Amino acid sequence: MKTTLLSTTCLFNEVSSIFREKGLSEAEREAELIICHAFNISRTEFYRDDLWVDESDLWALNSIVRRRLCHEPLQYLTGYTEFYGLRFRVGRGVLIPRPETEILVEEAVRLVNALGIPSPAILDLCTGSGCIATAIAKNLPSAKVVASDISVPAMGYAIDNAGLNSAGNLVFVQGDLFEPVRGKSFHLIVSNPPYVTGDDLMSLQKEVSGYEPPEALDGGRDGLDFYRRILKAAPQHLRDRGCLVLELGLGQGIAVREIAGECGLRVVKVLNDLSGIERVMVLEKLNKSSDKRLLEAI
Ligand SMILES: C[S@@+](CC[C@H](N)C(=O)[O-])C[C@H]1O[C@@H](n2cnc3c(N)ncnc32)[C@H](O)[C@@H]1O
């Protein structure tokens, strides 16, 4: 039987032109990643050799291209994403880590190093894929990290990702916010909770609203439900000199500051992302006996 051979360059031109016509903003980059994934070749191989593919082997590529044209996120199609220089497995049922969340990790690592705690106990609430917990555990090898999430599928990805990145100083517990760590306290609590408002949920990109888990996004009517719950319970789970590092949604800084004040927490600083949006808030537990501002030196 006669078979037709197609070159990867020719397939790249065809896929990127379909993506361009359909308005995908990164048509070339996506086409390259999808071809490499479909034929299990590295970027180097893709650019070095024009490989020949049997037409009968195109089914995997066709299926991925079709799914992408239905707005399924690229990361779900390839099954992986990069975060803080590490590789994470992702798919339906777990939020894809976002680049701005790296600011939270960087600040948490910097804070623990600055405080000089020899074996810090760290809690990551709403861990999802485990990206924050794994990146912190890898960068603070002396830390003991606990990560929790209510979602059973997310927990599966998080456990895989800790293994994939050989993060041994990390355990996962499943349940509602602090419920799985009742009675335990930490030097540092970090979280990127669901924070999308009811109105914004209606206007998300199709890639997000159609595919990513709603429970990872929905922060209640005003987007602040999780901040209220986390900030209220945090003081009883923070040790002396304990800190909290939270990711914020667009325009939530003022409201979260107010909630923090009512909960015995002081805002130490707020970090902006590249778009100038207040993205990460660092808070400290007020020390009642001395009211000493513990992080002033940092
Ligand atoms: C915005 S995602 C963050 C995931 C991950 N930390 C990241 O930064 O990519 C929020 C996560 O909160 C989890 N979640 C939602 N409700 C929760 C609850 N009541 N208790 C614990 N986790 C919850 C979701 O399953 C989801 O994984």
The ligand as a MOL file (V3000), in Angstrom:
LIG
                    3D

  0  0  0     0  0            999 V3000
M  V30 BEGIN CTAB
M  V30 COUNTS 27 29 0 0 0
M  V30 BEGIN ATOM
M  V30 1 C -6.9870 29.5240 42.3270 0
M  V30 2 S -6.7780 27.8040 42.5550 0 CHG=1
M  V30 3 C -5.0790 27.7990 43.0560 0
M  V30 4 C -4.3430 26.5330 42.7080 0
M  V30 5 C -2.8280 26.6460 42.8910 0
M  V30 6 N -2.4800 26.9740 44.2530 0
M  V30 7 C -2.2230 27.6700 41.9420 0
M  V30 8 O -1.7880 28.7350 42.4120 0
M  V30 9 O -2.1950 27.4200 40.7230 0 CHG=-1
M  V30 10 C -7.6890 27.5390 44.0110 0
M  V30 11 C -7.7460 26.1160 44.5660 0
M  V30 12 O -8.5750 26.1550 45.7330 0
M  V30 13 C -9.2300 24.9160 45.8530 0
M  V30 14 N -10.3810 25.0780 46.7640 0
M  V30 15 C -11.6230 25.5520 46.4590 0
M  V30 16 N -12.3960 25.5450 47.5630 0
M  V30 17 C -11.6150 25.0790 48.5750 0
M  V30 18 C -11.8650 24.8540 49.9690 0
M  V30 19 N -13.0410 25.1200 50.5310 0
M  V30 20 N -10.8550 24.3450 50.7190 0
M  V30 21 C -9.6390 24.0650 50.1530 0
M  V30 22 N -9.3590 24.2550 48.8390 0
M  V30 23 C -10.3380 24.7700 48.0690 0
M  V30 24 C -9.5640 24.5370 44.4370 0
M  V30 25 O -9.7940 23.1550 44.3260 0
M  V30 26 C -8.3210 25.0280 43.6740 0
M  V30 27 O -7.4010 23.9820 43.5320 0
M  V30 END ATOM
M  V30 BEGIN BOND
M  V30 1 1 1 2
M  V30 2 1 2 3
M  V30 3 1 2 10
M  V30 4 1 3 4
M  V30 5 1 4 5
M  V30 6 1 5 6
M  V30 7 1 5 7
M  V30 8 2 7 8
M  V30 9 1 7 9
M  V30 10 1 10 11
M  V30 11 1 11 12
M  V30 12 1 11 26
M  V30 13 1 12 13
M  V30 14 1 13 14
M  V30 15 1 13 24
M  V30 16 1 14 15
M  V30 17 1 14 23
M  V30 18 2 15 16
M  V30 19 1 16 17
M  V30 20 1 17 18
M  V30 21 2 17 23
M  V30 22 1 18 19
M  V30 23 2 18 20
M  V30 24 1 20 21
M  V30 25 2 21 22
M  V30 26 1 22 23
M  V30 27 1 24 25
M  V30 28 1 24 26
M  V30 29 1 26 27
M  V30 END BOND
M  V30 END CTAB
M  END
